[in-house]
Amino acid sequence: MHYPDFFNQVSTIKLRDPLSEILGTFEQGELEISYLDVVKGTGHSCPTVAGAYLLSYHALKALYPQGPAVRGNISVDIAQDLEDGSTGVISNVISYITGATDKNGFKGLNGNFIRHSLMHFNQDIPAIRFTRLDTQTSIDLLYDPSSITVDPKQMQIMKKILAGNAGIEEKKLFASLWQERVKKILIDNFDNDKILKIKKV
């Protein structure tokens, strides 16, 4: 399997998952999620997937400054409707990392380890809010990658690809330019508060 080298350079997210410990999945419930893991789940790498990963990484770090976040102990509120724009992609990435789901998640074991109904849409908040359930500490996040410019050639080639008129070399160039922007987001601007604003509620 071949993929861009920078995927391996992105900081990973360390978690503790009590459910996985009980079921003997991961020793002591310890697991680590990488950007590559998220890309495998979504099937692609783009600014939206990168943004959802960034949101999750920084939210969990803010909520759990002393150690790994606890999967299943986090609720997520999203201002947009599930069917709006890229909200579905973003919510899927966040669900994969945090365990929080809308209605389709794990129902729990005798009232424990419940994962469903921990994600809510159409909320009266600025953008996305992560809440740690045991402390009720909340973090608001707003992701805006517009300052990471798009190479004009990228859009020109995309039109040709969608029209079925692009050659092999053009397709290769498009893919390279596309992932270069993702790299700028995840590597060059990982901690840039111009593209990711974080506020404790």
C-alpha positions in Angstrom: 0.0 0.0 0.0 1.5 3.3 -1.1 0.5 6.7 0.2 2.0 10.2 0.8 4.9 10.1 3.3 3.6 12.9 5.4 0.7 10.8 6.6 3.2 9.1 9.0 4.5 12.5 10.2 1.1 13.6 11.6 0.9 13.4 15.4 -1.2 10.5 16.6 -4.1 10.5 19.0 -3.7 8.4 22.1 -6.8 7.1 23.8 -8.0 4.8 26.6 -11.1 2.8 25.7 -12.6 1.0 28.8 -14.9 -1.1 26.6 -12.1 -2.5 24.7 -10.3 -3.3 27.9 -13.3 -5.2 29.3 -13.7 -7.2 26.1 -10.0 -8.0 25.8 -9.5 -6.0 22.6 -6.7 -3.7 23.7 -4.6 -4.4 26.8 -5.5 -1.8 29.5 -7.7 -0.2 26.8 -4.8 1.6 25.3 -5.0 2.5 21.6 -3.5 5.0 19.2 -5.2 6.4 16.1 -3.2 7.9 13.3 -4.2 10.1 10.4 -3.6 7.1 8.1 -6.2 5.1 10.1 -8.7 7.9 9.6 -7.9 8.0 5.8 -8.5 4.3 5.6 -11.9 4.7 7.2 -13.0 7.6 5.0 -11.3 6.3 1.8 -9.6 9.6 1.0 -7.4 12.4 2.4 -8.7 16.0 1.9 -8.8 19.3 3.8 -12.1 18.2 5.4 -10.8 14.9 6.7 -7.7 16.7 7.9 -9.7 19.3 9.6 -11.8 16.7 11.5 -8.6 15.0 12.6 -7.2 18.4 13.8 -10.4 19.2 15.6 -10.4 15.9 17.4 -6.7 16.0 18.3 -6.8 19.5 19.8 -10.1 19.1 21.5 -9.1 15.9 23.3 -5.7 17.4 24.3 -7.5 20.4 25.8 -10.1 18.2 27.6 -7.4 15.7 28.9 -4.2 17.7 29.5 -2.8 15.2 31.9 -3.2 12.0 29.8 -5.0 10.1 27.1 -8.6 10.9 26.4 -11.3 8.3 27.4 -13.2 7.0 24.4 -16.9 7.0 25.2 -16.6 9.7 27.8 -17.0 12.5 25.2 -20.1 14.1 23.7 -20.0 16.2 20.5 -22.4 18.9 19.5 -22.4 20.2 15.9 -24.1 23.4 14.7 -24.9 22.1 11.2 -27.5 19.6 10.1 -26.0 16.1 9.4 -26.9 16.5 5.7 -25.3 19.9 5.3 -22.2 20.1 3.1 -19.3 18.1 4.6 -20.8 17.7 8.0 -21.3 13.9 7.5 -17.6 13.4 6.7 -16.5 15.5 9.7 -18.9 13.7 12.1 -17.8 10.3 10.8 -14.2 11.1 11.6 -15.0 12.5 15.0 -17.2 9.4 15.8 -14.4 7.1 14.8 -12.0 8.8 17.1 -14.2 9.6 20.1 -16.8 6.8 19.9 -19.6 9.4 20.1 -22.4 8.6 17.7 -25.9 9.9 17.0 -28.5 7.1 17.0 -26.6 4.2 15.5 -23.9 3.6 18.1 -23.3 0.9 20.7 -26.2 0.6 23.1 -23.9 -0.5 26.0 -23.6 -3.3 28.5 -26.1 -3.2 31.3 -26.1 0.6 31.1 -22.3 0.9 30.8 -20.1 2.0 27.8 -23.0 3.6 25.9 -21.9 5.3 22.7 -25.2 6.2 21.0 -26.8 9.7 21.6 -23.5 11.3 22.3 -23.5 13.3 19.1 -26.0 16.0 18.3 -26.7 18.1 15.2 -28.5 21.4 14.7 -27.2 22.8 17.9 -27.2 26.5 18.9 -23.4 26.8 19.1 -20.7 28.5 17.0 -19.5 25.4 15.2 -18.4 22.2 17.0 -18.3 21.5 20.8 -16.6 18.6 22.6 -17.7 17.9 26.2 -16.0 15.7 28.7 -18.9 13.9 30.4 -17.2 13.3 33.8 -16.3 16.9 34.4 -18.7 18.7 32.0 -15.8 20.7 30.6 -16.5 21.9 27.1 -14.3 23.1 24.2 -15.6 25.0 21.2 -13.7 24.7 17.9 -13.9 26.5 14.6 -12.0 25.2 11.6 -11.3 27.4 8.6 -8.5 26.4 6.2 -9.2 29.2 3.7 -5.9 30.8 4.5 -4.1 27.8 3.1 -4.3 28.8 -0.6 -5.2 26.5 -3.4 -2.8 26.3 -6.4 -4.8 27.7 -9.4 -3.7 24.7 -11.5 -5.5 22.4 -9.1 -8.9 23.7 -10.0 -8.1 23.9 -13.7 -7.1 20.2 -13.8 -10.0 19.2 -11.6 -12.4 20.5 -14.2 -10.7 18.5 -16.9 -10.7 15.3 -14.7 -14.5 15.7 -14.0 -15.1 16.2 -17.7 -13.1 13.1 -18.6 -10.5 15.1 -20.5 -7.4 14.9 -18.3 -4.3 13.0 -19.2 -2.3 10.7 -17.0 0.4 13.3 -16.1 -2.3 15.9 -15.3 -4.0 13.5 -13.0 -0.7 12.8 -11.2 -0.1 16.6 -10.9 -3.6 17.1 -9.5 -3.2 14.4 -6.9 0.2 15.9 -5.9 -1.2 19.4 -5.6 -4.2 18.2 -3.6 -2.2 16.3 -1.0 0.3 19.1 -0.8 -2.5 21.4 0.5 -3.5 18.7 3.0 0.2 18.5 4.1 0.3 22.3 4.6 -2.7 21.9 6.9 -1.6 18.9 8.9 2.2 19.5 9.0 3.0 23.2 8.5 -0.1 24.5 10.3 -0.9 21.8 12.9 -0.9 24.4 15.7 -1.9 27.4 13.7 -4.7 29.3 15.5 -5.6 31.0 12.2 -7.1 27.9 10.8 -8.3 26.3 14.1 -9.7 28.4 16.8 -10.2 26.8 20.3 -12.2 28.3 23.1 -13.0 26.8 26.5 -16.7 27.3 27.3 
